[in-house]
Protein backbone atom coordinates (compact mmCIF):
# COMPACT_ATOMS: atom_id res chain seq x y z
CA UNK A 1 0.00 0.00 0.00
CA UNK A 2 1.47 3.41 -0.97
CA UNK A 3 1.49 6.28 1.49
CA UNK A 4 -0.65 9.34 0.82
CA UNK A 5 1.27 12.19 -0.76
CA UNK A 6 1.75 15.37 1.26
CA UNK A 7 -0.71 18.21 0.68
CA UNK A 8 1.45 21.10 1.95
CA UNK A 9 4.51 22.27 0.02
CA UNK A 10 6.88 24.44 2.09
CA UNK A 11 9.64 26.32 0.28
CA UNK A 12 12.38 28.27 2.04
CA UNK A 13 15.30 29.57 -0.04
CA UNK A 14 17.01 31.00 3.07
CA UNK A 15 16.76 28.20 5.62
CA UNK A 16 18.34 29.70 8.73
CA UNK A 17 17.66 32.07 11.62
CA UNK A 18 14.03 33.10 12.05
CA UNK A 19 13.12 31.60 8.66
CA UNK A 20 14.18 28.17 9.91
CA UNK A 21 12.57 28.72 13.33
CA UNK A 22 9.20 29.46 11.73
CA UNK A 23 9.24 26.33 9.59
CA UNK A 24 10.37 24.18 12.53
CA UNK A 25 7.46 25.50 14.62
CA UNK A 26 4.98 24.74 11.83
CA UNK A 27 6.35 21.25 11.19
CA UNK A 28 6.04 20.40 14.89
CA UNK A 29 2.33 21.22 14.67
CA UNK A 30 1.63 19.26 11.50
CA UNK A 31 1.02 15.54 11.26
CA UNK A 32 3.87 13.46 9.88
CA UNK A 33 3.53 13.20 6.13
CA UNK A 34 1.28 16.27 5.76
CA UNK A 35 4.07 18.43 4.35
CA UNK A 36 7.23 18.37 2.27
CA UNK A 37 10.01 20.94 2.62
CA UNK A 38 12.35 22.22 -0.06
CA UNK A 39 15.06 24.55 1.16
CA UNK A 40 18.50 26.02 0.60
CA UNK A 41 21.06 26.97 3.28
CA UNK A 42 20.92 30.50 4.70
CA UNK A 43 23.79 32.08 2.78
CA UNK A 44 24.27 34.18 -0.34
CA UNK A 45 20.90 35.87 0.18
CA UNK A 46 21.05 37.87 -3.04
CA UNK A 47 21.57 34.76 -5.14
CA UNK A 48 18.81 32.94 -3.28
CA UNK A 49 16.39 35.75 -4.16
CA UNK A 50 17.53 35.78 -7.78
CA UNK A 51 17.79 32.09 -8.67
CA UNK A 52 15.96 29.89 -6.15
CA UNK A 53 12.74 29.80 -8.20
CA UNK A 54 14.57 28.12 -11.07
CA UNK A 55 16.29 25.72 -8.67
CA UNK A 56 13.06 24.65 -6.98
CA UNK A 57 11.20 24.43 -10.29
CA UNK A 58 13.66 21.73 -11.30
CA UNK A 59 13.66 20.03 -7.90
CA UNK A 60 9.97 19.75 -6.97
CA UNK A 61 8.42 16.59 -8.48
CA UNK A 62 5.73 16.98 -11.10
CA UNK A 63 3.81 14.02 -9.74
CA UNK A 64 2.42 15.55 -6.56
CA UNK A 65 -0.75 16.16 -4.55
CA UNK A 66 0.09 19.60 -3.17
CA UNK A 67 -2.89 21.80 -2.33
CA UNK A 68 -1.12 24.52 -0.33
CA UNK A 69 2.19 26.20 -1.16
CA UNK A 70 3.80 28.16 1.70
CA UNK A 71 6.97 30.16 1.02
CA UNK A 72 8.87 33.13 2.40
CA UNK A 73 9.14 36.28 0.32
CA UNK A 74 12.76 35.42 -0.54
CA UNK A 75 11.28 33.14 -3.20
CA UNK A 76 10.17 34.79 -6.43
CA UNK A 77 6.78 33.08 -6.45
CA UNK A 78 5.70 34.55 -9.79
CA UNK A 79 8.79 33.06 -11.47
CA UNK A 80 8.19 29.67 -9.88
CA UNK A 81 4.56 29.55 -11.04
CA UNK A 82 5.62 30.64 -14.52
CA UNK A 83 8.14 27.81 -14.65
CA UNK A 84 5.84 25.30 -12.95
CA UNK A 85 2.22 26.06 -13.97
CA UNK A 86 1.13 22.79 -12.34
CA UNK A 87 1.68 24.52 -8.96
CA UNK A 88 -0.66 27.38 -9.86
CA UNK A 89 -3.64 25.34 -8.66
CA UNK A 90 -2.24 25.33 -5.10
CA UNK A 91 -3.42 27.91 -2.59
CA UNK A 92 -0.28 30.02 -2.48
CA UNK A 93 0.74 31.74 0.78
CA UNK A 94 3.69 34.14 0.95
CA UNK A 95 5.18 35.00 4.35
CA UNK A 96 7.10 38.25 4.85
CA UNK A 97 9.76 38.16 7.56
CA UNK A 98 10.98 41.50 6.16
CA UNK A 99 10.38 43.54 3.05
CA UNK A 100 12.78 45.03 0.56
CA UNK A 101 10.77 48.16 -0.23
CA UNK A 102 12.16 49.97 2.81
CA UNK A 103 15.41 48.10 3.40
CA UNK A 104 17.95 50.78 4.38
CA UNK A 105 20.90 51.23 2.03
CA UNK A 106 23.86 53.52 2.61
CA UNK A 107 23.40 55.13 -0.79
CA UNK A 108 20.26 55.18 -2.97
CA UNK A 109 22.25 54.09 -6.00
CA UNK A 110 23.15 50.88 -4.16
CA UNK A 111 19.52 49.73 -4.12
CA UNK A 112 18.78 46.83 -6.46
CA UNK A 113 15.13 47.43 -7.29
CA UNK A 114 14.63 43.92 -8.61
CA UNK A 115 14.28 42.43 -5.13
CA UNK A 116 11.40 44.73 -4.22
CA UNK A 117 9.79 44.25 -7.61
CA UNK A 118 9.96 40.46 -7.17
CA UNK A 119 8.17 40.80 -3.82
CA UNK A 120 5.38 42.81 -5.43
CA UNK A 121 5.01 40.20 -8.19
CA UNK A 122 4.97 37.42 -5.57
CA UNK A 123 2.08 39.14 -3.80
CA UNK A 124 0.16 39.40 -7.06
CA UNK A 125 0.75 35.69 -7.73
CA UNK A 126 -0.23 34.66 -4.18
CA UNK A 127 -3.68 33.91 -2.75
CA UNK A 128 -2.71 35.11 0.74
CA UNK A 129 0.07 37.36 2.00
CA UNK A 130 1.11 37.07 5.66
CA UNK A 131 3.25 39.60 7.52
CA UNK A 132 4.99 39.08 10.85
CA UNK A 133 3.91 42.51 12.14
CA UNK A 134 1.57 45.37 11.37
CA UNK A 135 4.59 47.57 10.79
CA UNK A 136 5.90 45.17 8.15
CA UNK A 137 2.50 45.08 6.44
CA UNK A 138 1.93 48.85 6.52
CA UNK A 139 5.45 49.76 5.42
CA UNK A 140 5.19 47.38 2.47
CA UNK A 141 1.75 48.52 1.31
CA UNK A 142 2.53 52.21 1.82
CA UNK A 143 5.60 51.91 -0.37
CA UNK A 144 4.25 49.80 -3.23
CA UNK A 145 3.20 52.82 -5.32
CA UNK A 146 6.24 55.02 -4.53
CA UNK A 147 8.46 52.05 -5.39
CA UNK A 148 6.70 51.45 -8.70
CA UNK A 149 6.83 55.18 -9.46
CA UNK A 150 10.61 54.90 -9.81
CA UNK A 151 9.95 53.26 -13.17
CA UNK A 152 10.82 56.16 -15.51
CA UNK A 153 8.70 56.10 -18.66
CA UNK A 154 5.27 54.74 -17.73
CA UNK A 155 3.20 54.41 -14.58
CA UNK A 156 1.92 51.18 -13.05
CA UNK A 157 -1.19 51.88 -10.97
CA UNK A 158 -3.72 50.20 -8.67
CA UNK A 159 -1.31 47.46 -7.52
CA UNK A 160 -1.62 48.21 -3.80
CA UNK A 161 -5.38 47.63 -3.97
CA UNK A 162 -4.87 44.21 -5.53
CA UNK A 163 -2.38 43.18 -2.86
CA UNK A 164 -4.01 44.73 0.23
CA UNK A 165 -7.11 42.55 0.12
CA UNK A 166 -4.89 39.45 0.40
CA UNK A 167 -2.91 40.70 3.42
CA UNK A 168 -3.09 39.52 7.00
CA UNK A 169 -0.83 40.04 10.01
CA UNK A 170 0.18 36.94 11.93
CA UNK A 171 2.95 37.42 14.45
CA UNK A 172 6.06 35.28 14.29
CA UNK A 173 5.58 32.33 16.68
CA UNK A 174 8.40 32.51 19.23
CA UNK A 175 9.07 29.17 20.87
CA UNK A 176 9.52 30.46 24.41
CA UNK A 177 9.57 26.89 25.71
CA UNK A 178 13.14 26.62 24.36
CA UNK A 179 14.24 29.35 26.76
CA UNK A 180 14.56 29.42 30.54
CA UNK A 181 12.01 31.62 32.22
CA UNK A 182 12.96 34.86 33.88
CA UNK A 183 14.96 34.37 37.03
CA UNK A 184 13.84 35.36 40.50
CA UNK A 185 16.91 36.02 42.67
CA UNK A 186 18.92 33.40 40.78
CA UNK A 187 21.82 31.27 42.04
CA UNK A 188 21.03 31.71 45.71
CA UNK A 189 21.45 35.48 45.72
CA UNK A 190 19.11 37.61 47.77
CA UNK A 191 17.16 40.54 46.38
CA UNK A 192 19.56 42.84 48.25
CA UNK A 193 22.56 41.22 46.54
CA UNK A 194 21.00 41.73 43.15
CA UNK A 195 20.10 45.34 43.90
CA UNK A 196 23.76 46.20 44.44
CA UNK A 197 25.15 44.43 41.36
CA UNK A 198 26.06 46.56 38.38
CA UNK A 199 23.74 46.53 35.38
CA UNK A 200 24.52 44.00 32.63
CA UNK A 201 23.61 45.33 29.17
CA UNK A 202 23.08 42.94 26.23
CA UNK A 203 23.07 43.68 22.49
CA UNK A 204 22.23 40.39 20.67
CA UNK A 205 21.96 41.47 17.02
CA UNK A 206 23.55 40.84 13.63
CA UNK A 207 26.74 42.82 13.20
CA UNK A 208 25.54 44.72 10.14
CA UNK A 209 24.90 48.38 9.38
CA UNK A 210 21.10 48.13 9.56
CA UNK A 211 21.35 47.26 13.27
CA UNK A 212 23.24 50.56 13.81
CA UNK A 213 26.33 49.36 15.69
CA UNK A 214 27.61 52.95 15.62
CA UNK A 215 24.84 54.13 17.95
CA UNK A 216 25.62 51.29 20.34
CA UNK A 217 29.35 52.02 20.31
CA UNK A 218 28.85 55.75 20.83
CA UNK A 219 26.40 55.16 23.68
CA UNK A 220 28.62 52.68 25.52
CA UNK A 221 31.67 54.92 25.20
CA UNK A 222 29.67 57.87 26.53
CA UNK A 223 28.55 55.80 29.54
CA UNK A 224 32.14 54.72 30.12
CA UNK A 225 33.38 58.33 30.00
CA UNK A 226 30.71 59.31 32.54
CA UNK A 227 32.24 56.69 34.86
CA UNK A 228 29.08 54.76 35.66
CA UNK A 229 29.35 51.11 36.60
CA UNK A 230 28.07 48.60 34.04
CA UNK A 231 29.09 45.57 32.04
CA UNK A 232 28.06 44.70 28.51
CA UNK A 233 27.72 41.73 26.17
CA UNK A 234 27.88 42.36 22.42
CA UNK A 235 26.89 39.11 20.74
CA UNK A 236 24.88 38.05 17.69
CA UNK A 237 25.84 36.77 14.25
CA UNK A 238 28.68 38.30 12.29
CA UNK A 239 28.74 37.36 8.61
CA UNK A 240 31.71 39.52 7.63
CA UNK A 241 34.56 41.33 9.31
CA UNK A 242 34.05 43.24 12.53
CA UNK A 243 32.17 46.50 11.75
CA UNK A 244 34.47 49.52 11.86
CA UNK A 245 32.27 50.91 14.65
CA UNK A 246 33.38 47.97 16.83
CA UNK A 247 37.07 47.94 15.86
CA UNK A 248 38.41 49.71 18.96
CA UNK A 249 35.55 49.12 21.36
CA UNK A 250 37.41 46.42 23.31
CA UNK A 251 40.24 48.85 24.05
CA UNK A 252 37.85 51.63 25.01
CA UNK A 253 35.59 49.61 27.32
CA UNK A 254 38.21 47.28 28.78
CA UNK A 255 36.86 44.93 31.46
CA UNK A 256 33.34 46.33 31.10
CA UNK A 257 33.03 44.34 27.84
CA UNK A 258 32.49 40.82 29.23
CA UNK A 259 31.46 39.11 25.97
CA UNK A 260 32.32 40.16 22.43
CA UNK A 261 31.28 37.99 19.49
CA UNK A 262 29.02 35.07 18.71
CA UNK A 263 28.06 32.82 21.64
CA UNK A 264 27.12 29.17 21.33
CA UNK A 265 23.59 28.43 22.48
CA UNK A 266 24.39 27.16 25.99
CA UNK A 267 26.64 30.12 26.72
CA UNK A 268 24.13 32.50 25.14
CA UNK A 269 21.33 31.28 27.42
CA UNK A 270 23.56 31.63 30.48
CA UNK A 271 24.38 35.16 29.41
CA UNK A 272 20.74 36.08 28.93
CA UNK A 273 19.99 34.86 32.44
CA UNK A 274 22.69 37.13 33.89
CA UNK A 275 21.54 40.13 31.87
CA UNK A 276 19.48 43.09 33.02
CA UNK A 277 18.74 45.14 29.89
CA UNK A 278 18.51 44.10 26.25
CA UNK A 279 19.09 46.97 23.83
CA UNK A 280 18.12 47.56 20.23
CA UNK A 281 19.68 50.35 18.19
CA UNK A 282 18.19 49.09 14.91
CA UNK A 283 17.38 51.12 11.82
CA UNK A 284 15.74 48.06 10.29
CA UNK A 285 13.53 45.66 12.23
CA UNK A 286 10.21 44.08 11.29
CA UNK A 287 9.74 41.87 14.37
CA UNK A 288 12.80 41.35 16.57
CA UNK A 289 12.93 37.71 17.68
CA UNK A 290 16.18 38.11 19.63
CA UNK A 291 14.76 41.04 21.60
CA UNK A 292 11.69 39.05 22.65
CA UNK A 293 13.74 35.97 23.53
CA UNK A 294 16.07 38.05 25.71
CA UNK A 295 13.09 39.79 27.30
CA UNK A 296 11.50 36.43 28.12
CA UNK A 297 14.72 35.46 29.90
CA UNK A 298 14.35 38.45 32.22
CA UNK A 299 15.97 41.37 30.43
CA UNK A 300 14.27 44.76 30.36
CA UNK A 301 13.91 45.85 26.71
CA UNK A 302 15.00 49.27 25.50
CA UNK A 303 14.35 50.00 21.83
CA UNK A 304 13.85 52.88 19.38
CA UNK A 305 10.42 54.48 19.23
CA UNK A 306 10.00 53.43 15.59
CA UNK A 307 9.84 50.39 13.32
CA UNK A 308 7.99 47.45 14.93
CA UNK A 309 8.88 48.32 18.52
CA UNK A 310 5.89 50.54 19.47
CA UNK A 311 3.71 47.61 18.38
CA UNK A 312 5.36 45.30 20.91
CA UNK A 313 6.68 47.29 23.87
CA UNK A 314 5.20 50.00 26.15
CA UNK A 315 6.25 53.59 25.49
CA UNK A 316 8.31 53.58 28.72
CA UNK A 317 10.69 51.14 27.03
CA UNK A 318 11.23 53.27 23.93
CA UNK A 319 13.58 56.16 23.18
CA UNK A 320 13.37 58.87 20.50
CA UNK A 321 16.96 60.10 20.25
CA UNK A 322 20.49 58.91 20.92
CA UNK A 323 20.69 61.34 23.85
CA UNK A 324 17.51 59.83 25.31
CA UNK A 325 19.04 56.34 25.06
CA UNK A 326 22.20 57.46 26.82
CA UNK A 327 20.24 59.24 29.54
CA UNK A 328 17.97 56.25 30.16
CA UNK A 329 20.90 53.84 30.46
CA UNK A 330 22.93 56.30 32.56
CA UNK A 331 20.13 56.67 35.10
CA UNK A 332 19.54 52.92 35.29
CA UNK A 333 23.26 52.17 35.72
CA UNK A 334 23.58 54.84 38.41
CA UNK A 335 20.57 53.56 40.36
CA UNK A 336 20.34 49.76 39.90
CA UNK A 337 17.86 49.35 42.76
CA UNK A 338 15.42 51.79 41.13
CA UNK A 339 15.95 50.10 37.77
CA UNK A 340 15.16 46.62 39.10
CA UNK A 341 11.90 47.84 40.61
CA UNK A 342 10.93 49.26 37.23
CA UNK A 343 11.92 45.99 35.55
CA UNK A 344 9.75 44.01 37.96
CA UNK A 345 6.80 46.27 37.16
CA UNK A 346 7.35 45.73 33.43
CA UNK A 347 7.20 41.95 33.77
CA UNK A 348 4.05 42.12 35.86
CA UNK A 349 2.24 43.70 32.92
CA UNK A 350 3.89 42.39 29.76
CA UNK A 351 2.00 39.63 27.92
CA UNK A 352 4.19 37.11 26.07
CA UNK A 353 1.25 34.94 24.97
CA UNK A 354 0.44 37.02 21.89
CA UNK A 355 3.90 36.17 20.49
CA UNK A 356 4.16 32.54 21.64
CA UNK A 357 4.31 29.55 19.34
CA UNK A 358 1.84 27.78 21.61
CA UNK A 359 -0.80 30.42 20.84
CA UNK A 360 0.13 31.25 17.24
CA UNK A 361 1.02 27.97 15.51
CA UNK A 362 -2.61 26.73 15.66
CA UNK A 363 -3.61 29.89 13.76
CA UNK A 364 -1.14 29.07 11.00
CA UNK A 365 -2.40 25.48 10.86
CA UNK A 366 -6.00 26.71 10.67
CA UNK A 367 -5.05 28.68 7.56
CA UNK A 368 -3.46 25.60 5.99
CA UNK A 369 -6.48 23.43 6.81
CA UNK A 370 -8.94 25.99 5.50
CA UNK A 371 -7.12 26.24 2.19
CA UNK A 372 -6.92 22.45 1.90
CA UNK A 373 -10.66 22.19 2.59
CA UNK A 374 -11.37 24.89 -0.01
CA UNK A 375 -9.37 22.94 -2.57
CA UNK A 376 -11.28 19.74 -1.81
CA UNK A 377 -14.72 21.37 -2.03
N, C-alpha and C positions, 0 to 999 in steps of 0.2 A: 504494500500500500504506500503510495507517495504522500509526502507531507504537503499540507496546504502552503501555497506560496504567500509570502508576506504582502500585506496591503499598503504598508507605509514605507515610502522611500525617503531616506534622510541623507542629504548631501551637505558636506561641510568641506569647502576647499582650504580652510585655515583651522585645522583641528588641533587647537591648543588653547590655553588660558580659559577665558570665560566661554568661548565657543565650545570647547570640549566639555566644560562643566555643565553647560546647558544640555547638551546631547546625553551626557551620562545620567543626568537627573531624569530626563524623559525616558531613556531606555529602562531605568530602574522601575518606572511606573507601568511600562508596557508588558504584556505577556510575551513569553519567549516565542519567537517566530512571527510576531506581528510586524516586525520592521526589518529593514536591511539598510546598512550604513555604507556610504561611499565617501571617502575622505582623503585628504592630503595633509602632510605634516605642516605645522604652523611655522613656515618660513617663506621667505621670498614673496611677501604679500602682494606686491605689484604684479608679479607673474601669475600668481594664483587668480587674481581678479581678471587678468587678461586672457588666460588660456585654459582655465579649469573646465569651462563648459565643453570645449572640444575634447578634453581628456575624459570627462565623465560620459560624454556622448558615445565614445568608443567603448567605455568600460561597462556601462549598465546593460544588462542582457535585454534583448528584444522580446524574448519570451517571458513575460512577467504578468503579475496580477495587481500591480500597484494602483491604488485609488487615491492616495494622498501623497503629495510631494512636498517635503519640508526642507527648506534650505536657508542658509544665511545670505545676507545681501552681498557677500563677497562673490557669490556665484552670479554670472550673467545669465539669468533665467531665460531671457528672451532668446539669447543665442542657443542655449540648450534645447529649447522647444523648437527652434528653427531647424536644428540639426537632428532632433529626435521627435518628430511630430506625433509618434505613438504615445509620448508622455503628455501631450496636450490635454488628453481626456482626464488626467488626474486633477483633483482639487489642489491647486498650487498655493502654498503658503510661504511667504518670504519673511524672515525675521531679521530686524535691524538691531544689531548690537551698537552700531554707530552709523553715522551717515557722512558721506563725502562732500555734501553740498556746503558744509560749514567747517570742514577740517582746516585748522589753521596752518598756513604756510608762511615761511619767513618773507617770501616775496611773491607777489601775485603771479609773476611770469613763471614761477615754479609749478603752479597748479596744472595738473593734467586733467582736463575737463572730461576725459573719456570715462573716468571712474564714476563721477556723478551722473553722467548721461546713462551709463549702464544701469545704475540704480533706478533711475526714472523708468527706463525700459522694462526692468524687472518688475516694477510695481504695475505697469500696464499689462504685463503678461500674467501676473498673479491673480488669484481669486481672493486672497486675503493678505493683508500686509500688517505684521505685528511689530510693535516697537517696545523696547524695554523701559521706556519712560515717556511721560507726556512731553518733556522737553525735547527728546529725540524726535518725537512725532511732529510737534509744532515747528521745530527748527527746520525739519525736512520740508514739510508742506509750505511753510512761509517762503522758502528759498527756491522752490521748483521754478516759478516764473522768472524771478531775477536771474537764475542760473541759465535758463533757456534763452533769456534775452541777450546773453553774450554772443549768441549766434548772429553774425554780422549782416547778412543780406536778406533774411526773411524772418518772420515772427511765427513761433509755434505757440498757440494759445489753447486755453481750456484744458490743460493737462492736469493741473491741480485738482479740478473738480472730478475728473475721472478716477484719480488715485484716492482722494479723501474718503470717498464712500466705502472703500475697501479697508480702511485703517482701523486699528484697535490697539490700545495700550495694554500690555500684559507684562508686569514687572519680571525681571530676571529672577528665577527661583534660587535663592541662596541656600545651600545645604548647611544650615547652622549646626546640624547634628555632627558634622565633621570637626567642629571646633569646641574647645572647652568653654564652659560658661564663665561668665564674669566672676572673678574671685571676690571673696569676702574675707578680708584680713588673712591673706594667703600665707602658707609656710610657717604657721605658728606665731606670726607677728600680731601684736595688738593694734587696735585702731590708733593708739597714741604713737606707736612706732611708725606706722605708715604716714601719719600726719607730719612727722618730722623729716621724712625722706625727701630728697630732691625730686623734682618732676622729671619723668622719663618721656621724652618726645619721640614719636615714631613717624617716619615718612616712608610708606611701603609701595612706591609707585615705579612705573617704568622710567628708566633714565633717558628720557627723550624730551625734546624741546617743548612739546605740547603739555607736559606736566610742570613746566616752569621751574626747573631746578635753580634758576638764578634767584627767584624770589625766596626760595628756601635758604639758599646760601647766604644771601644778604641779611635775611631775618636772623639766622643763627649767629652770624658774625656780630650783628648789632647787639643781640642779647649777651654774647660773650664780652663785648666791649663795655657793656653796662654792669658787668661783674655780678650777674645773678647766677645762682646755683641751678644747674640742670644737667641732664645727660641726654644724648640723642642717638637714635638708630636710623640710619639711612640705608634702606634695603630695597628690594624690588628687582625686576629683571633689567639687565643691561645687555642690549643686543650689539652694541658697538663699543667704541672706546669710551672712557670716562668723559662725561660732558665737561667742557672747559670751565663751567661754573663750579664744578666739584674738584678741579685739579689741585688746588692748594688748601682745600677745606680741612684736611687732616692736620696740616701744620697749624692752621689758625685755631682750630677748636681743641687740639691736643687730647687730653684724657676725657674730655666731655663727650667725644665721639666714640661710643662704646661698640657700635657695629657699623661697618661700612662695606656694602656689597650684598650680593645675593645670599640668602640664608636657606639652607635645606629645611624641609617642612618641620621636622621635629624641633630644630633650633628656632625656627620662625614662630612656632606656637609658644615656645617658652618665652620668647621675647615679647610677644603680644601680651602674655599674662603678667609681665613685669612692667608693661607700659602704663602711662597715665593719659596721654593725649595723642591722638592720631591726627595728622595734619594733611590737608590737601592744599596745594598751590596751583592747581590745574588751570590751564586755559582751554582744555578740551576734555570733557567728561560727559558721557551720556547716561551713566548709571553709577559706577564706582563700587565694584564688588569688594575690592580690598579695604575700602573705608568701612563698609558695613561689617565685614568679617572682623576687622580690628575693633570696631565698636562693640560687637557682640562679645568679644573677649574682655571687655571692661574698659576700653579706652574712650575718653571723651572726644568726640569729633569736632574739629574746627576746619571750616571749609569756606571758599569764596561765596559771596552772596550772588551767585550767577550759575549758569549751566543747569545741571539737574539738582543741585544741592538744596535750593529752597523747597523743592518738591519732597525731599526726604527728611531734612533736619529742621529743628526750630530756629527761629531767627536769632536766638541767643548764641547759637553755635556758628553763626556766619559773620564774615567780615567783608567790608566794602573796599578797603584800601590796604596797601602794604603797611602803612603806619598803624592802622587799626589792628592788623595781625600782630605786629610787634608789641603793641601796647597790651593786647589781650594776653599774649604769652608772658610778657614781662610781669604783669600783675599776678598771674597764676604761679609763676616760678618764685616770685617774692613771697607769696602767701599760700604755701601748699595746703595748709589746713582749710582755708577758705575755699580753695579750688576743689578739694575733695568733697566738701559739703555740696558744692554746686554740681559736681559729677554725680553724686548720689541722687540728687534731685532729678537730674536728667534721666537716669535709668529707671526711676520710679514711674516716669511718664512715657518713655519711648516705647513704641510698639513694633517689635520685630516681626510679628506674624504676617504683616502685609507684604513682606519680602521673602518669606520662608518657602523653601521647596515643598514642605509638608502641606502648606496652604495653596500654593500656586500650581504645582505639577498637575493635580486633578483638573484644573481649568484648561491646561494645554491638552490633556487627554480628552476632555469633553469636546474640544474643537476637532481633534482628529476623528473621534467617534461620530460626531455629527456629519462631518464631510463624507466619511465612509458610508453612513446610512443614506445620505443624499444620493450618493453614487449608485447605491443598490436599489433605490426606489424608482 
